[in-house]
Amino acid sequence: MNWVGIDYKATQTNYEKLTGVNIAYDHLIKSLDVWAKTGKPAEVRTTVDPRYVSPDDLLKIAHDVAARGFKNFAVQKYVPHFEDTEHGTTPAMRNAFFNDEKLRNEINSMFANVVWRE
């Protein structure tokens, strides 16, 4: 294997709420550490579902990823399968991460390559 994409879904506080598995965060961290030791390229990515990830959370995630030595980070917009009140997000909430220039600039400064997938 020459490359992997690793999904960093949320901070530890919200990981179980999002995944439904109480050890998922620990497995993520182990995977990050194991792959980082290989020295091979990877993209760590976060889909910013505003129900589980705030702008502050995204910064915490980015800092953690950068501290582990990863060079490639992607921020992906959460897109629900359909719009309804049950999902509790609005287009404005989902776009907020991408419209925040300060947030974008700070995250962009941490990595060699950042992709913002809107």
Backbone torsions as a table, in degrees:
resi	resn	phi	psi	omega
1	MET	NA	132.1	-177.9
2	ASN	-106.3	-15.0	-173.0
3	TRP	-159.5	147.1	172.1
4	VAL	-138.8	156.5	168.6
5	GLY	-110.7	130.0	-177.8
6	ILE	-120.9	125.3	179.9
7	ASP	-89.2	117.1	176.4
8	TYR	-104.7	96.4	-165.7
9	LYS	-76.2	-33.7	-174.4
10	ALA	-169.5	173.0	172.5
11	THR	-70.2	167.1	-178.9
12	GLN	-56.9	-36.3	-178.9
13	THR	-58.1	-38.0	-174.9
14	ASN	-106.3	-3.2	-174.1
15	TYR	-60.0	-46.7	-179.0
16	GLU	-65.8	-38.5	177.6
17	LYS	-58.6	-39.7	-176.8
18	LEU	-77.4	-43.4	-173.7
19	THR	-93.4	-23.1	-176.9
20	GLY	78.9	7.8	-178.2
21	VAL	-125.7	123.7	-173.2
22	ASN	-75.2	-14.2	178.5
23	ILE	-106.7	5.0	-175.9
24	ALA	-60.9	-40.2	-179.8
25	TYR	-63.3	-43.4	178.8
26	ASP	-60.8	-38.8	178.2
27	HIS	-66.9	-39.4	176.8
28	LEU	-59.0	-50.5	-177.6
29	ILE	-61.2	-41.4	177.4
30	LYS	-62.0	-42.9	178.8
31	SER	-62.3	-43.9	177.9
32	LEU	-59.2	-47.3	-177.5
33	ASP	-65.5	-41.6	179.3
34	VAL	-63.6	-46.7	-177.5
35	TRP	-68.1	-39.9	-179.9
36	ALA	-57.3	-36.8	-179.7
37	LYS	-67.7	-20.9	179.7
38	THR	-73.3	-25.0	-176.6
39	GLY	76.0	1.5	179.6
40	LYS	-84.7	155.3	-177.2
41	PRO	-68.5	152.4	177.4
42	ALA	-152.9	157.7	169.0
43	GLU	-116.0	121.6	172.8
44	VAL	-98.3	132.1	-173.9
45	ARG	-135.4	149.5	177.2
46	THR	-129.0	125.7	171.6
47	THR	-89.4	117.2	-171.0
48	VAL	-86.8	83.1	174.1
49	ASP	-82.6	111.9	-173.8
50	PRO	-63.6	-10.2	174.5
51	ARG	-74.1	-22.6	-174.1
52	TYR	-126.1	-16.2	-177.0
53	VAL	-130.5	123.4	174.4
54	SER	-99.5	168.3	174.2
55	PRO	-56.4	-40.0	176.6
56	ASP	-63.6	-39.3	176.6
57	ASP	-62.1	-43.1	-179.6
58	LEU	-60.9	-40.5	176.7
59	LEU	-63.3	-41.8	177.6
60	LYS	-61.1	-44.2	179.1
61	ILE	-61.8	-47.8	-179.2
62	ALA	-60.4	-43.0	177.7
63	HIS	-61.4	-42.4	179.6
64	ASP	-63.0	-45.7	-179.1
65	VAL	-63.0	-45.5	179.6
66	ALA	-63.6	-40.7	-179.6
67	ALA	-63.5	-26.2	178.5
68	ARG	-84.2	-0.6	174.1
69	GLY	92.4	8.4	178.7
70	PHE	-75.6	143.9	-175.7
71	LYS	-105.0	-17.5	-175.5
72	ASN	-119.5	127.1	-178.1
73	PHE	-136.3	141.0	177.9
74	ALA	-129.2	138.8	175.1
75	VAL	-113.4	121.5	-175.2
76	GLN	-115.1	135.4	178.9
77	LYS	-72.2	135.2	173.1
78	TYR	-74.4	127.7	177.2
79	VAL	-126.1	110.1	179.4
80	PRO	-68.0	156.0	178.9
81	HIS	-66.4	-27.2	177.9
82	PHE	-158.9	156.7	179.7
83	GLU	-90.4	126.9	169.9
84	ASP	-162.2	166.7	-176.0
85	THR	-69.5	-21.9	-180.0
86	GLU	-62.2	-34.5	-177.9
87	HIS	-78.3	-21.1	171.3
88	GLY	65.0	24.4	173.5
89	THR	-124.6	155.6	177.0
90	THR	-123.1	162.1	175.5
91	PRO	-55.9	-38.4	179.5
92	ALA	-62.6	-41.2	178.0
93	MET	-64.0	-41.6	-177.5
94	ARG	-72.2	-27.8	-179.8
95	ASN	-86.0	-15.8	-172.8
96	ALA	-56.0	-39.6	-179.4
97	PHE	-62.6	-37.1	-174.6
98	PHE	-82.9	-20.6	179.8
99	ASN	-93.5	-3.7	-177.3
100	ASP	-92.3	96.4	-174.8
101	GLU	-63.0	-38.8	178.9
102	LYS	-62.3	-45.7	177.8
103	LEU	-60.0	-48.1	-179.7
104	ARG	-59.2	-46.9	-178.0
105	ASN	-63.4	-41.3	-180.0
106	GLU	-64.1	-45.5	179.4
107	ILE	-67.2	-42.1	179.7
108	ASN	-59.3	-32.4	-178.0
109	SER	-73.8	-13.5	-175.8
110	MET	-88.1	-16.9	-170.3
111	PHE	-131.9	155.6	173.9
112	ALA	-67.9	-32.7	-176.2
113	ASN	-144.3	123.4	175.5
114	VAL	-126.7	132.2	176.6
115	VAL	-114.9	129.8	177.1
116	TRP	-108.1	104.2	-176.9
117	ARG	-95.1	101.2	-177.9
118	GLU	-92.9	NA	NA
